[in-house]
Amino acid sequence: MRSIFDGSALAERYQEIRDVYLSDGRPWVVGYSGGKDSTCALQMVWIALRDLPSEKRQKPIYVISSDTLVETPVIVRYIDVTLERIRAAAEAQGLPIKTEKVSPNTDRSFWVNLIGRGYPAPSRRFRWCTERLKIQPADDFIKARVAEFGEVVMVLGVRSAESATRAQVMSFHRIKGSVLSRHSSLLNAFVYAPIEGLSTDDVWTYLLQTPSPWGNDNRDLVAMYRNAQAGECPLVVDKTTPSCGNSRFGCWVCTVVERDRSMEAMIDSGEEWLEPLLEFRDLLSETQAPEKKRQYREVRRRSGQVNFIRGTDDPVPGPYKLEFCKELLRRLLRTQLEVQRNAPPGEAPILISDAELHEIRRLWRTERGDWADSVPAIVREVLGCDLEWVTEDAVSFTADDGRLLDEVCRAHDVPTELVVRLLDVEREAHGLKRRHAVHTRIEDLFRQEWRDLDTLVAARRAGRAEIDARYEESELGLEPKLPLLDESAERTSQ
């Protein structure tokens, strides 16, 4: 494959971009992550369309960047500055380019899922973060544009040279006789990859030889890669897009890799104020150690059931325990204070928003039996202030109620959490005229597993002993089919 700088290859690439742009009225959505590939793609599109007459530059182009709300502060700063430069330069040069940052809704955010619902830190086997933090926000934006215009074209900085899998996926969705591909999951969305055939060397050569049309210095991008010793974390728009997990710069909480070498490199290169973030990330990573999972995680899954690893009496770990989630919230708020205290002027990040704190409080109160209403107390303890907390109705329970209930339940050998959940169901239905759904919720609670682990293991062993006895007593000598022990992958433990 010839280089983009061979002969007229670059001019042909610009002309192809112009031809695709002028071929129809579908708006473009350009995915921009701030990395080398997305920067190269956007820069090529910009320069190609800049040469068109102004009357032909009417079709809107949306440059979207995904903010997971847990991005490395250095990267957030770079993206924010760049998006503002893109907006200002597009306006000055008469290009129909608009910039947008897409973020997960509060109920999908990293902290709401990790601390609120107790999801374990993401791993290669259970990478719940990509779907919620990257794919869904980008998809929501694309769907909104599809609803507005009927169809859209996604312009992505993806290259077939990234991997054999990437090349195969791009080829599979290609529309015959067109440079466009169908989006792998979104109807009426198409994909155009203007740098599909470029090598990594081509990308860097182009960026270093072609000045940024919005005023960035591409040498800063080279320096950022060098400092992070990493590749870019792409804008993920479907499950075929390679997500993070190779020490790339991106989310500072990423535990998909064993070590965050990019963060370590940034700290070594002078960003010492990021060190508390690395320490918090390492704490999350520590919870993934097999020998420590029982320490941090529940036996029951969020569904209320207990599953066992095949052939063992070891339960598949469930969500983080509520007490550990409380400690995580304390540590996170302390980390936020420390980072804000040491950050360069004007760059102090907010690690967790007020909206997320409100949602975590709601989840703990309604789903996890936190009668002590711990979130306001933790915020007050660490930050020394109060938020505008929602005042609950008169039938809400208190920490004293919880202690009294626990004493009564212990005396009668009844699971305290079961009674707490039953009372919460009744409390939420208080005052409703139609209460038919209450009975369904109560039945669902009773279907959950409330026995302790020792009792469950004893029951499993007794069941196996009974089956073995039946084998020995079988007159025909035929082995009946054994019931399979429950098995659940780590990724379904929620």
NULUMNU-360542 format. One record per residue (C-alpha): x, y, z. Coordinates in steps of 0.25 Angstrom, whole numbers. Each point is the difference from the previous one (the first is absolute). Layout:
BEGIN
[rec [X; Y; Z]]
...
//
This chain:
BEGIN
[rec [0; 0; 0]]
[rec [6; 13; -4]]
[rec [2; 11; 10]]
[rec [-9; 12; 1]]
[rec [12; 9; -4]]
[rec [3; -8; -13]]
[rec [-3; 9; -12]]
[rec [-14; 5; -1]]
[rec [-6; -9; 11]]
[rec [-2; 11; 10]]
[rec [-8; 9; -10]]
[rec [-8; -12; -4]]
[rec [-4; -3; 15]]
[rec [-4; 15; 1]]
[rec [-9; -2; -13]]
[rec [-6; -12; 5]]
[rec [-4; 7; 13]]
[rec [-6; 11; -8]]
[rec [-8; -9; -9]]
[rec [-6; -8; 12]]
[rec [-4; 13; 7]]
[rec [-7; 5; -13]]
[rec [-6; -13; -4]]
[rec [-12; 2; 9]]
[rec [-7; 8; 11]]
[rec [3; -9; 12]]
[rec [7; 7; 11]]
[rec [14; -5; 5]]
[rec [3; -4; 14]]
[rec [15; 0; 2]]
[rec [5; -8; 12]]
[rec [12; 8; 7]]
[rec [7; -6; 12]]
[rec [12; 9; -1]]
[rec [10; -11; -4]]
[rec [8; -1; -12]]
[rec [-10; -8; -9]]
[rec [-12; 9; 3]]
[rec [8; 12; -2]]
[rec [6; -4; -13]]
[rec [-14; -3; -5]]
[rec [-6; 13; 4]]
[rec [11; 8; -5]]
[rec [-1; -7; -14]]
[rec [-15; 3; 0]]
[rec [2; 14; 4]]
[rec [11; 3; -10]]
[rec [-8; -7; -11]]
[rec [-13; 8; 2]]
[rec [7; 13; 2]]
[rec [3; 0; -14]]
[rec [-14; -1; -4]]
[rec [-8; 13; -4]]
[rec [-8; 5; 12]]
[rec [-13; -3; -7]]
[rec [3; -14; 0]]
[rec [4; -1; 14]]
[rec [-14; 0; 6]]
[rec [-2; -15; 5]]
[rec [3; 0; 15]]
[rec [11; -7; 6]]
[rec [0; -4; 15]]
[rec [13; -3; 7]]
[rec [-3; -8; 12]]
[rec [9; -4; 11]]
[rec [-3; -10; 11]]
[rec [2; 4; 15]]
[rec [-2; -12; 9]]
[rec [1; 10; 12]]
[rec [12; -8; 5]]
[rec [10; 4; -11]]
[rec [14; 3; 4]]
[rec [0; 15; 4]]
[rec [12; 3; -9]]
[rec [-8; -6; -12]]
[rec [-13; 8; 4]]
[rec [8; 13; 0]]
[rec [6; -3; -14]]
[rec [-14; -4; -6]]
[rec [-7; 12; 6]]
[rec [10; 10; -5]]
[rec [0; -7; -14]]
[rec [-15; -1; -1]]
[rec [-1; 15; 3]]
[rec [11; 3; -11]]
[rec [-7; -9; -10]]
[rec [-13; 8; 3]]
[rec [6; 14; -2]]
[rec [9; -4; -12]]
[rec [-12; -6; -7]]
[rec [-8; 13; 2]]
[rec [11; 8; -4]]
[rec [2; -8; -13]]
[rec [-14; -1; -4]]
[rec [-1; -16; 2]]
[rec [-13; -6; 5]]
[rec [7; -7; 12]]
[rec [-7; -1; 13]]
[rec [7; -7; 13]]
[rec [-7; -8; 10]]
[rec [5; -8; 12]]
[rec [-9; -12; 3]]
[rec [0; -6; 14]]
[rec [-8; -11; 7]]
[rec [-12; 3; 7]]
[rec [1; 1; 15]]
[rec [-6; -14; 2]]
[rec [10; -6; -9]]
[rec [12; 7; 5]]
[rec [12; -8; 5]]
[rec [-1; 4; 15]]
[rec [-15; -2; 0]]
[rec [2; -14; -5]]
[rec [13; -3; 9]]
[rec [-4; 6; 13]]
[rec [-15; 1; -1]]
[rec [-3; -13; -6]]
[rec [12; -7; 4]]
[rec [5; -5; -13]]
[rec [14; -5; 1]]
[rec [12; 7; -6]]
[rec [0; -3; -15]]
[rec [8; -12; -5]]
[rec [3; -7; -13]]
[rec [-11; -10; 3]]
[rec [-10; 11; 5]]
[rec [2; 13; -7]]
[rec [-13; 6; 3]]
[rec [6; 14; -2]]
[rec [1; 1; -15]]
[rec [-14; -2; -3]]
[rec [-5; 10; 11]]
[rec [10; 11; -1]]
[rec [4; 0; -15]]
[rec [-9; -7; -9]]
[rec [-14; 4; 5]]
[rec [3; 15; 1]]
[rec [6; 0; -14]]
[rec [-12; -8; -5]]
[rec [-10; 9; 7]]
[rec [6; 12; -8]]
[rec [0; -8; -13]]
[rec [-14; -4; 2]]
[rec [-5; 14; 3]]
[rec [7; 5; -13]]
[rec [-7; -12; -8]]
[rec [-13; 4; 6]]
[rec [3; 14; -5]]
[rec [5; -2; -14]]
[rec [-4; -15; -3]]
[rec [14; -5; -2]]
[rec [14; 4; 4]]
[rec [15; -3; -4]]
[rec [10; -3; 11]]
[rec [14; 4; -4]]
[rec [9; -8; 9]]
[rec [16; 0; 1]]
[rec [0; -15; -1]]
[rec [11; -8; -8]]
[rec [0; -14; -6]]
[rec [15; 0; 5]]
[rec [-4; 0; 14]]
[rec [-3; -15; 0]]
[rec [-5; -11; -8]]
[rec [-13; 0; 7]]
[rec [-2; 14; -3]]
[rec [3; -2; -15]]
[rec [-10; -11; 0]]
[rec [-11; 7; 7]]
[rec [2; 12; -10]]
[rec [0; -9; -12]]
[rec [-13; -8; 5]]
[rec [-8; 13; 2]]
[rec [5; 7; -13]]
[rec [-11; 4; -10]]
[rec [3; -6; -14]]
[rec [5; 11; -9]]
[rec [1; 10; 11]]
[rec [10; 6; 9]]
[rec [-10; -1; 11]]
[rec [-4; -11; 10]]
[rec [-12; -3; 7]]
[rec [0; 3; 15]]
[rec [1; -14; 7]]
[rec [-12; 3; 10]]
[rec [-7; 13; -3]]
[rec [-10; 1; -11]]
[rec [1; 11; -10]]
[rec [14; 3; 4]]
[rec [12; -2; -9]]
[rec [15; 1; 2]]
[rec [11; 7; -8]]
[rec [15; -3; 3]]
[rec [8; 10; -7]]
[rec [13; -5; 5]]
[rec [-3; -15; -1]]
[rec [12; -3; -8]]
[rec [10; 8; 7]]
[rec [11; -6; 8]]
[rec [5; 5; 14]]
[rec [12; 7; -6]]
[rec [-9; 6; -11]]
[rec [-9; 6; 12]]
[rec [12; 6; 7]]
[rec [7; 5; -12]]
[rec [-13; 7; -5]]
[rec [-2; 6; 14]]
[rec [14; 6; 1]]
[rec [0; 5; -14]]
[rec [-13; 6; -1]]
[rec [-4; 11; 10]]
[rec [-12; -1; 8]]
[rec [-11; 8; -7]]
[rec [-6; 4; 14]]
[rec [13; 5; 6]]
[rec [5; -12; 8]]
[rec [14; -4; 0]]
[rec [1; -14; -4]]
[rec [13; -1; 6]]
[rec [-7; 1; 14]]
[rec [-8; -13; -4]]
[rec [13; -7; -3]]
[rec [5; 5; 14]]
[rec [-13; -5; 7]]
[rec [2; -14; -7]]
[rec [14; 0; 5]]
[rec [-3; 4; 14]]
[rec [-11; -10; 1]]
[rec [7; -11; -8]]
[rec [-13; -4; -5]]
[rec [-10; -1; -12]]
[rec [-13; 8; -1]]
[rec [-13; -4; 7]]
[rec [-9; 0; -12]]
[rec [-14; 6; -1]]
[rec [-8; -13; 1]]
[rec [-13; -1; -7]]
[rec [-2; -15; -1]]
[rec [5; -13; 6]]
[rec [9; -2; -12]]
[rec [8; 13; 3]]
[rec [13; -4; 8]]
[rec [-2; 6; 14]]
[rec [10; 3; 11]]
[rec [8; -10; 7]]
[rec [15; 1; -5]]
[rec [5; 11; 10]]
[rec [-6; 10; -10]]
[rec [-3; 14; 6]]
[rec [-14; 1; 3]]
[rec [-8; -3; 12]]
[rec [9; 2; 13]]
[rec [-8; -11; 7]]
[rec [2; -11; -11]]
[rec [3; -13; 7]]
[rec [-1; -9; -13]]
[rec [16; 1; 0]]
[rec [8; -5; 11]]
[rec [8; 13; 1]]
[rec [-3; 14; -5]]
[rec [13; 3; -7]]
[rec [-5; 12; -7]]
[rec [-4; 7; 14]]
[rec [13; -5; 6]]
[rec [7; 7; -12]]
[rec [-7; 13; 1]]
[rec [3; 0; 15]]
[rec [15; -2; -3]]
[rec [0; 11; -11]]
[rec [-4; 10; 11]]
[rec [-15; -1; 2]]
[rec [2; -5; 15]]
[rec [-14; 6; 4]]
[rec [-6; -12; -7]]
[rec [6; -10; 10]]
[rec [-12; -1; 9]]
[rec [-8; -4; -12]]
[rec [10; -12; -3]]
[rec [-1; -4; 14]]
[rec [-15; -1; 0]]
[rec [0; -7; -13]]
[rec [10; -10; 6]]
[rec [-10; -2; 11]]
[rec [-11; -4; -9]]
[rec [10; -9; -8]]
[rec [3; -7; 14]]
[rec [-14; -4; 1]]
[rec [1; -9; -12]]
[rec [10; -9; 7]]
[rec [-7; -14; 1]]
[rec [4; -2; 14]]
[rec [-6; 14; 4]]
[rec [-13; -1; -7]]
[rec [-7; -6; 12]]
[rec [5; 11; 8]]
[rec [-6; 11; -8]]
[rec [-12; -6; -7]]
[rec [-14; -6; 3]]
[rec [-3; -15; -1]]
[rec [-13; 3; -7]]
[rec [-2; 6; -14]]
[rec [-8; 13; -2]]
[rec [-11; -9; -4]]
[rec [0; -6; 14]]
[rec [4; -14; -5]]
[rec [13; -7; 4]]
[rec [8; -8; -11]]
[rec [12; -9; 2]]
[rec [12; -2; -8]]
[rec [-1; -14; -7]]
[rec [5; -11; 8]]
[rec [3; 8; 12]]
[rec [-8; 6; 12]]
[rec [6; 13; -3]]
[rec [-11; 11; -3]]
[rec [2; 9; -12]]
[rec [2; 14; 6]]
[rec [-11; 10; 0]]
[rec [0; 15; 1]]
[rec [9; 8; 10]]
[rec [-5; -1; 14]]
[rec [-7; 13; 5]]
[rec [10; 3; 10]]
[rec [11; -1; -10]]
[rec [-7; 9; -9]]
[rec [-1; 10; 12]]
[rec [15; -1; 1]]
[rec [2; 2; -15]]
[rec [-8; 13; 1]]
[rec [8; 5; 11]]
[rec [13; -3; -7]]
[rec [-5; 7; -13]]
[rec [-4; 13; 7]]
[rec [13; 0; 7]]
[rec [7; -2; -13]]
[rec [-8; 11; -6]]
[rec [4; 10; 11]]
[rec [15; -4; -1]]
[rec [1; 1; -15]]
[rec [-8; 13; 0]]
[rec [10; 6; 10]]
[rec [12; -4; -8]]
[rec [-5; 2; -14]]
[rec [6; 11; -9]]
[rec [-8; 13; 1]]
[rec [-14; -1; -7]]
[rec [2; -15; -3]]
[rec [-6; -6; 13]]
[rec [-9; -11; -4]]
[rec [-14; -4; 6]]
[rec [1; -15; 1]]
[rec [-14; -3; 4]]
[rec [-12; 10; -3]]
[rec [-11; 4; 10]]
[rec [-10; -7; -10]]
[rec [8; -13; 2]]
[rec [0; 1; 15]]
[rec [-15; 2; 0]]
[rec [-2; -12; -9]]
[rec [9; -9; 9]]
[rec [-8; 5; 12]]
[rec [-13; -4; -7]]
[rec [5; -14; -3]]
[rec [6; -3; 13]]
[rec [-13; 4; 7]]
[rec [-10; -7; -10]]
[rec [8; -12; -4]]
[rec [10; -3; 10]]
[rec [-7; 3; 14]]
[rec [9; 11; 4]]
[rec [-9; 5; 11]]
[rec [11; 8; 6]]
[rec [0; 9; -12]]
[rec [15; 0; -1]]
[rec [3; 8; -12]]
[rec [-3; 14; 6]]
[rec [7; -4; 13]]
[rec [13; -4; -9]]
[rec [-1; 12; -8]]
[rec [-1; 9; 13]]
[rec [12; -8; 6]]
[rec [9; 1; -11]]
[rec [-3; 13; -7]]
[rec [-6; 7; 12]]
[rec [-12; 5; -7]]
[rec [-14; -4; -4]]
[rec [-7; -1; -13]]
[rec [-15; 4; -3]]
[rec [-4; -14; 4]]
[rec [-14; -5; -3]]
[rec [-9; 0; 12]]
[rec [-7; -14; 1]]
[rec [-14; -2; 5]]
[rec [-4; -3; 15]]
[rec [0; -15; -2]]
[rec [15; -1; -3]]
[rec [9; -9; 10]]
[rec [12; 4; 8]]
[rec [13; -6; 4]]
[rec [-6; -2; 14]]
[rec [-12; -8; -6]]
[rec [10; -8; -8]]
[rec [7; -4; 13]]
[rec [-13; -4; 7]]
[rec [-5; -8; -12]]
[rec [14; -7; 0]]
[rec [-2; -4; 15]]
[rec [-14; -5; -3]]
[rec [4; -8; -12]]
[rec [12; -7; 7]]
[rec [-9; -4; 11]]
[rec [-10; -7; -9]]
[rec [11; -5; -10]]
[rec [-6; 8; -12]]
[rec [9; 6; -10]]
[rec [1; 15; 3]]
[rec [2; 4; -14]]
[rec [-13; -7; -5]]
[rec [-8; 7; 10]]
[rec [6; 14; -3]]
[rec [-3; -3; -15]]
[rec [-14; -4; 3]]
[rec [-2; 13; 9]]
[rec [6; 8; -12]]
[rec [-10; -5; -9]]
[rec [-11; 3; 9]]
[rec [5; 14; 2]]
[rec [2; 3; -14]]
[rec [-15; -4; -3]]
[rec [-5; 8; 12]]
[rec [-12; 8; -4]]
[rec [-2; -6; -14]]
[rec [-14; -3; -3]]
[rec [3; -12; -9]]
[rec [10; -9; 7]]
[rec [-1; -13; -9]]
[rec [15; 2; -4]]
[rec [4; -1; 15]]
[rec [-4; -15; 0]]
[rec [9; -3; -12]]
[rec [12; 7; 6]]
[rec [-2; -7; 13]]
[rec [-1; -14; -7]]
[rec [13; 4; -8]]
[rec [7; 3; 14]]
[rec [-4; -14; 5]]
[rec [5; -7; -12]]
[rec [14; 6; 3]]
[rec [10; -8; 8]]
[rec [1; 4; 14]]
[rec [7; -11; 7]]
[rec [15; 2; 4]]
[rec [11; -6; -8]]
[rec [3; -11; 11]]
[rec [-14; -5; -1]]
[rec [0; 0; -15]]
[rec [13; -8; -1]]
[rec [-6; -10; 10]]
[rec [-12; -1; -9]]
[rec [8; -2; -12]]
[rec [9; -11; 6]]
[rec [-12; -7; 6]]
[rec [-6; 0; -14]]
[rec [12; -6; -6]]
[rec [1; -11; 11]]
[rec [-15; -4; -3]]
[rec [3; -1; -15]]
[rec [12; -9; 3]]
[rec [-8; -9; 8]]
[rec [-10; -1; -11]]
[rec [11; -5; -9]]
[rec [4; -11; 10]]
[rec [-14; -4; 1]]
[rec [-3; -1; -14]]
[rec [-4; -14; -4]]
[rec [2; 2; -15]]
[rec [14; 6; 2]]
[rec [-4; 12; -9]]
[rec [5; 13; 4]]
[rec [-11; 11; 0]]
[rec [3; 13; -5]]
[rec [6; 9; 10]]
[rec [-6; 14; 2]]
[rec [10; 10; -4]]
[rec [6; 9; 10]]
[rec [-3; 15; -2]]
[rec [10; 7; -8]]
[rec [1; 14; -3]]
[rec [11; 8; -6]]
[rec [7; 12; 7]]
[rec [-6; 10; -10]]
[rec [-15; -4; 4]]
[rec [3; 1; 15]]
[rec [-9; 12; 0]]
//
